[in-house]
Amino acid sequence: LAGADQNDYQKVVQHYLKPDEKYTIAQVEEKIGTAVIPSLESSTDNILHRTKQLYIETIELNKDLLVQLRQKYPDRKFIVSGMLGLSA
């Protein structure tokens, strides 16, 4: 895959590796070679980090929204997810 552009790289990976399956490093090496493993690991780590960050930001956004709604509508009650760590 040396010298291939990113689209070619992605096509090769998608051809041999399916998104909903788990693979060992040995299986990846067998299917597409060792050159792409560091890049796959780095990309996966990056995606996982961003997913965690989005989760945290979504919780914070929901907390902020709840505060705003409570200020705007003080006489109303709200259903609050336990994930927010706040009381209704």
C-alpha positions in Angstrom: 0.0 0.0 0.0 3.0 2.3 0.0 2.4 5.3 -2.2 -1.3 4.5 -2.6 -3.7 7.4 -1.9 -6.0 7.3 1.0 -9.0 6.3 -1.1 -7.1 3.2 -2.5 -6.0 2.4 1.1 -9.6 2.6 2.3 -10.9 0.4 -0.5 -8.4 -2.3 0.3 -9.2 -2.2 4.0 -12.9 -2.2 3.4 -12.6 -5.1 0.9 -10.9 -7.4 3.4 -12.2 -6.1 6.8 -15.9 -5.8 7.6 -17.0 -3.2 10.1 -19.0 -5.4 12.4 -16.4 -8.1 12.9 -13.5 -8.4 15.3 -10.0 -9.3 14.0 -6.8 -10.2 15.7 -3.6 -8.5 14.6 -2.6 -11.8 13.0 -5.8 -11.9 10.9 -5.2 -8.3 9.8 -1.6 -9.1 8.9 -2.8 -12.1 6.9 -5.5 -10.2 5.0 -3.9 -6.9 4.3 -0.3 -7.0 5.5 1.6 -5.4 8.4 2.1 -1.9 6.9 -1.4 -0.7 7.7 -1.7 -2.0 11.3 -0.1 1.1 13.0 -2.4 3.4 11.0 -5.5 1.3 11.8 -4.6 1.3 15.5 -4.1 5.0 15.5 -7.3 5.7 13.6 -9.3 3.4 16.0 -7.8 5.1 19.0 -8.6 8.5 17.6 -12.2 7.4 16.9 -12.6 6.0 20.4 -11.2 9.2 21.9 -13.6 11.4 19.9 -16.5 9.1 20.8 -15.8 9.5 24.5 -15.4 13.3 24.1 -18.7 13.6 22.2 -20.4 11.6 25.0 -19.0 14.0 27.6 -20.0 17.0 25.6 -23.5 15.7 25.0 -24.0 15.2 28.7 -22.8 18.7 29.4 -25.0 20.2 26.7 -28.0 18.4 28.2 -27.2 19.7 31.6 -26.9 23.3 30.2 -30.2 22.9 28.4 -31.9 21.7 31.5 -30.6 24.7 33.5 -31.9 27.0 30.8 -35.3 25.3 30.7 -35.6 25.4 34.5 -34.9 29.1 34.4 -37.3 29.8 31.6 -40.1 27.6 32.9 -39.7 27.5 36.7 -43.2 26.1 37.3 -42.7 23.1 35.1 -41.3 19.7 35.9 -38.8 17.9 33.7 -38.0 14.3 33.2 -34.2 14.1 33.9 -32.0 11.2 32.8 -30.0 9.6 35.6 -27.0 10.0 33.3 -27.0 13.7 33.9 -26.4 13.3 37.6 -29.1 15.9 38.4 -32.4 15.6 40.2 -35.7 16.3 38.5 
